[in-house]
Amino acid sequence: MRNWRRSRLSGERVGRLWCRSGGDGESGALLLHGLVATGDVFGDTADALATECRVVVPDLLGFGRSLDEGESDFGTEAHLAALDLAVSELLGDRPIDVVAHSMGSALALRWADRHPERVHRVVCIGAPMWSSSSKAAERIAATSTLARLSITDQRLAHRLCQFNCEHRTASGWLSAAVAPRWPIPIGRQASLHTWGAYQQTLNEQVFQTPWSELLTRLDAAEVAVHLVWGDRDPVGDPAVAAEAGENLRHVSVSTVPGADHTLPAARPGLIVDLLQRR
């Protein structure tokens, strides 16, 4: 993937989250990655945004450099509380655009619903949004061995995750090998999580997210939400999103021709372009 470049923004630990941050504009941008990923998926898009605003890119709770094998709570409230602290410390009281990829979309909508007065807009790329939790489970099971086992055989999935934890370097290289569409540095980071972080986040942010309710509440609060998918992305269903947002004035849905689930890394200029649209 030739267009992806690693961010040069510095990082630090803020509470339970490791975060990159930079820029000093009057507005803010918060970038949230997906499951078994890190903020590095956004690459130097963060650097480009930092020339115009203050940007924060966390590794979400339990993933990447926020991995903590001593923690056991990775539920929704823990995720949101960790984001609250990071935003307070690194973005202050700036108005915020929230950009999310995949599973991060659920947290983006939940956090915006928690703080509608702070959020100007939410952009969700490749959100795992389906018509039902059973449909989500069916489709997610097709995306990876761990995802399938977490649904069909949790004991074996737990053992596989334990092997991952004991052999993170080897597991990282294996992850990169079986996901060649991603840049190698991103693929290798797929091993940086624990079973608890993976299982709780998958269950609560993919299978249990009340997508339609969140969109309806954000629309009532006049928070703009733009849902974007690549037309080759197997994750999520744009038709379901379009139906959910049909009568919501502040919700829009679009697709990007020729793009798949790697969209944030493959087309780094897209996020900048989306946020420049008013």
C-alpha positions as CSV (number, residue, x, y, z in Angstrom):
1,M,0.0,0.0,0.0
2,R,2.0,2.9,-1.4
3,N,0.0,5.9,0.0
4,W,0.2,5.1,3.7
5,R,2.9,6.8,5.8
6,R,3.5,6.6,9.5
7,S,2.6,9.6,11.6
8,R,5.4,11.7,13.0
9,L,3.2,13.1,15.8
10,S,4.5,12.3,19.3
11,G,2.6,10.1,21.7
12,E,2.1,9.9,25.5
13,R,0.0,7.9,28.0
14,V,-3.1,9.6,29.3
15,G,-4.8,7.5,31.8
16,R,-5.4,4.1,30.3
17,L,-4.8,5.3,26.7
18,W,-1.7,5.9,24.7
19,C,-2.4,8.8,22.4
20,R,-0.7,10.7,19.6
21,S,-1.5,14.4,19.5
22,G,-0.4,17.5,17.7
23,G,-1.5,20.8,16.3
24,D,-2.8,23.9,18.0
25,G,-5.9,25.1,16.1
26,E,-9.1,26.3,17.6
27,S,-11.0,23.2,16.7
28,G,-10.2,19.5,17.4
29,A,-10.2,16.2,15.6
30,L,-10.4,12.8,17.4
31,L,-9.5,9.7,15.3
32,L,-10.7,6.3,16.5
33,H,-9.4,3.0,15.0
34,G,-11.2,-0.3,14.6
35,L,-10.9,-3.8,16.3
36,V,-7.4,-5.4,16.6
37,A,-5.8,-2.2,15.2
38,T,-4.2,1.0,16.5
39,G,-4.3,4.6,15.7
40,D,-1.5,4.0,13.2
41,V,-4.1,3.0,10.7
42,F,-4.7,6.7,10.0
43,G,-1.0,7.2,9.3
44,D,0.1,10.8,8.4
45,T,-3.5,11.9,7.9
46,A,-3.2,12.9,11.5
47,D,-0.2,15.1,10.6
48,A,-2.1,16.7,7.8
49,L,-5.0,17.5,10.1
50,A,-2.6,18.9,12.7
51,T,-1.7,21.7,10.3
52,E,-5.3,23.0,10.7
53,C,-6.5,21.8,14.1
54,R,-5.6,20.1,17.3
55,V,-5.7,16.3,16.6
56,V,-5.7,13.3,19.0
57,V,-5.3,9.7,17.9
58,P,-5.6,7.2,20.7
59,D,-4.9,3.5,20.7
60,L,-8.2,2.4,22.1
61,L,-8.6,0.6,25.4
62,G,-6.8,-2.7,25.5
63,F,-5.3,-2.4,22.0
64,G,-1.9,-1.4,20.6
65,R,0.2,0.7,23.0
66,S,-2.8,0.9,25.3
67,L,-2.6,-2.9,25.9
68,D,-2.6,-3.7,29.6
69,E,-2.7,-7.4,30.6
70,G,-3.4,-6.4,34.2
71,E,-6.8,-4.8,33.3
72,S,-10.1,-6.7,32.9
73,D,-12.7,-4.0,32.2
74,F,-13.0,-3.2,28.5
75,G,-16.8,-2.5,28.5
76,T,-18.5,0.5,26.9
77,E,-18.3,2.7,30.0
78,A,-14.6,2.0,30.5
79,H,-13.9,2.9,26.8
80,L,-15.9,6.2,27.1
81,A,-14.4,7.2,30.4
82,A,-10.9,6.6,28.9
83,L,-11.8,8.8,26.0
84,D,-13.3,11.5,28.3
85,L,-10.0,11.8,30.1
86,A,-7.9,11.9,26.9
87,V,-10.1,14.5,25.3
88,S,-10.1,16.6,28.5
89,E,-6.3,16.5,28.8
90,L,-5.4,16.9,25.1
91,L,-8.3,18.7,23.4
92,G,-9.5,20.9,26.2
93,D,-12.9,22.6,25.4
94,R,-12.4,22.7,21.6
95,P,-15.3,21.8,19.3
96,I,-14.5,18.4,17.9
97,D,-14.9,16.4,14.7
98,V,-14.8,12.7,15.4
99,V,-13.5,10.3,12.7
100,A,-13.7,6.6,13.2
101,H,-12.9,3.4,11.3
102,S,-14.8,0.1,11.6
103,M,-15.5,-0.8,15.3
104,G,-14.4,2.7,16.3
105,S,-17.5,4.0,14.7
106,A,-19.6,2.6,17.5
107,L,-17.5,4.4,20.1
108,A,-17.5,7.5,18.0
109,L,-21.3,7.6,18.0
110,R,-21.6,6.6,21.7
111,W,-19.1,9.3,22.7
112,A,-20.9,12.0,20.5
113,D,-24.2,10.9,22.1
114,R,-22.6,11.5,25.5
115,H,-21.2,14.9,24.5
116,P,-23.4,16.3,21.7
117,E,-22.6,19.9,22.8
118,R,-18.9,19.2,22.0
119,V,-19.2,17.4,18.7
120,H,-19.6,19.2,15.5
121,R,-19.6,16.1,13.2
122,V,-19.0,12.4,13.2
123,V,-17.5,10.6,10.2
124,C,-17.7,6.8,10.3
125,I,-15.7,4.8,7.7
126,G,-16.6,1.1,7.3
127,A,-18.9,0.9,10.3
128,P,-19.9,-2.7,11.3
129,M,-23.6,-1.8,10.9
130,W,-26.0,-4.5,10.0
131,S,-29.8,-5.1,10.3
132,S,-29.4,-7.3,13.4
133,S,-26.9,-8.7,15.8
134,S,-27.3,-12.2,14.3
135,K,-26.5,-10.8,10.8
136,A,-23.5,-9.0,12.3
137,A,-22.3,-12.3,13.9
138,E,-22.8,-14.1,10.6
139,R,-20.8,-11.6,8.6
140,I,-18.1,-11.0,11.2
141,A,-17.5,-14.7,11.5
142,A,-16.4,-14.6,7.9
143,T,-13.7,-12.0,8.4
144,S,-11.2,-13.9,10.5
145,T,-10.5,-17.2,12.3
146,L,-10.5,-15.5,15.8
147,A,-13.8,-13.8,15.0
148,R,-15.4,-17.0,13.9
149,L,-14.2,-18.9,16.9
150,S,-15.3,-16.2,19.3
151,I,-18.8,-16.8,18.1
152,T,-18.8,-20.6,17.6
153,D,-16.1,-21.9,20.1
154,Q,-15.1,-19.4,22.8
155,R,-12.9,-21.9,24.6
156,L,-10.8,-22.5,21.5
157,A,-10.8,-18.8,20.7
158,H,-9.5,-18.1,24.2
159,R,-6.6,-20.6,23.6
160,L,-5.8,-19.0,20.3
161,C,-5.7,-15.6,21.9
162,Q,-3.5,-17.0,24.7
163,F,-1.1,-18.3,22.1
164,N,-1.1,-14.8,20.6
165,C,-0.3,-13.2,23.9
166,E,2.6,-15.6,24.5
167,H,4.1,-15.1,21.0
168,R,3.2,-11.6,20.1
169,T,6.1,-11.0,17.7
170,A,5.5,-14.2,15.7
171,S,1.7,-13.6,15.8
172,G,2.2,-10.1,14.5
173,W,4.2,-11.3,11.5
174,L,1.6,-14.0,10.8
175,S,-1.2,-11.4,11.0
176,A,0.7,-9.2,8.5
177,A,1.2,-12.2,6.2
178,V,-2.5,-13.2,6.1
179,A,-3.7,-9.6,5.7
180,P,-1.4,-8.3,2.8
181,R,-3.8,-5.5,1.9
182,W,-2.7,-3.6,5.0
183,P,0.8,-2.0,5.4
184,I,3.1,-4.4,7.2
185,P,3.5,-2.2,10.3
186,I,-0.3,-2.1,10.7
187,G,-0.7,-5.8,10.1
188,R,1.9,-6.6,12.7
189,Q,0.0,-4.6,15.4
190,A,-3.1,-7.0,15.1
191,S,-1.5,-9.1,17.8
192,L,-1.5,-6.3,20.4
193,H,-4.5,-7.1,22.5
194,T,-5.8,-9.5,25.1
195,W,-8.7,-11.9,25.0
196,G,-10.7,-9.7,27.4
197,A,-10.2,-6.6,25.3
198,Y,-11.1,-8.4,22.1
199,Q,-14.1,-10.3,23.4
200,Q,-15.7,-7.4,25.3
201,T,-15.1,-4.9,22.6
202,L,-16.4,-7.2,19.8
203,N,-19.6,-8.0,21.8
204,E,-20.4,-4.5,23.0
205,Q,-19.2,-2.4,20.1
206,V,-20.2,-4.6,17.2
207,F,-23.0,-7.0,18.3
208,Q,-24.7,-4.8,20.9
209,T,-24.5,-1.3,19.4
210,P,-27.9,0.4,19.0
211,W,-27.0,2.0,15.7
212,S,-30.4,3.4,14.8
213,E,-31.1,4.8,18.2
214,L,-27.7,6.6,18.3
215,L,-28.3,8.1,14.9
216,T,-31.8,9.2,15.9
217,R,-30.6,10.9,19.1
218,L,-27.6,12.6,17.3
219,D,-29.9,13.9,14.6
220,A,-32.2,15.3,17.3
221,A,-29.2,17.0,18.8
222,E,-28.2,18.4,15.3
223,V,-24.9,16.5,15.2
224,A,-24.0,15.7,11.6
225,V,-23.1,12.1,11.0
226,H,-21.6,10.9,7.7
227,L,-21.4,7.2,7.1
228,V,-18.9,6.1,4.4
229,W,-18.1,2.8,2.9
230,G,-15.9,1.5,0.1
231,D,-18.0,-0.2,-2.4
232,R,-15.9,-3.4,-1.9
233,D,-16.0,-3.3,1.9
234,P,-17.5,-6.5,3.3
235,V,-18.0,-4.9,6.7
236,G,-21.3,-3.3,7.3
237,D,-24.3,-2.6,5.0
238,P,-24.7,0.9,3.6
239,A,-28.3,0.0,2.6
240,V,-29.2,-0.5,6.3
241,A,-27.5,2.8,7.2
242,A,-29.4,4.6,4.4
243,E,-32.7,3.2,5.6
244,A,-31.9,4.1,9.2
245,G,-31.1,7.6,8.2
246,E,-33.8,8.1,5.6
247,N,-35.8,10.6,7.6
248,L,-32.9,12.0,9.6
249,R,-31.9,15.5,8.3
250,H,-28.3,15.4,9.7
251,V,-27.4,11.8,8.6
252,S,-25.8,11.1,5.3
253,V,-24.4,7.9,3.6
254,S,-22.0,7.6,0.7
255,T,-19.7,5.0,-0.9
256,V,-16.3,5.3,-2.4
257,P,-15.8,3.5,-5.7
258,G,-13.0,0.8,-5.8
259,A,-12.3,1.0,-2.1
260,D,-12.5,-1.8,0.6
261,H,-12.1,-1.9,4.4
262,T,-8.5,-0.5,4.2
263,L,-9.9,2.9,3.1
264,P,-8.3,5.1,5.8
265,A,-4.9,3.7,5.1
266,A,-5.3,3.3,1.3
267,R,-6.7,6.8,0.7
268,P,-5.2,9.1,3.3
269,G,-6.5,12.2,1.6
270,L,-10.1,11.1,2.0
271,I,-10.5,12.1,5.7
272,V,-9.0,15.5,5.1
273,D,-11.3,16.0,2.2
274,L,-14.4,14.9,4.2
275,L,-13.6,17.2,7.0
276,Q,-13.1,20.2,4.7
277,R,-16.6,19.8,3.4
278,R,-19.1,22.1,5.2
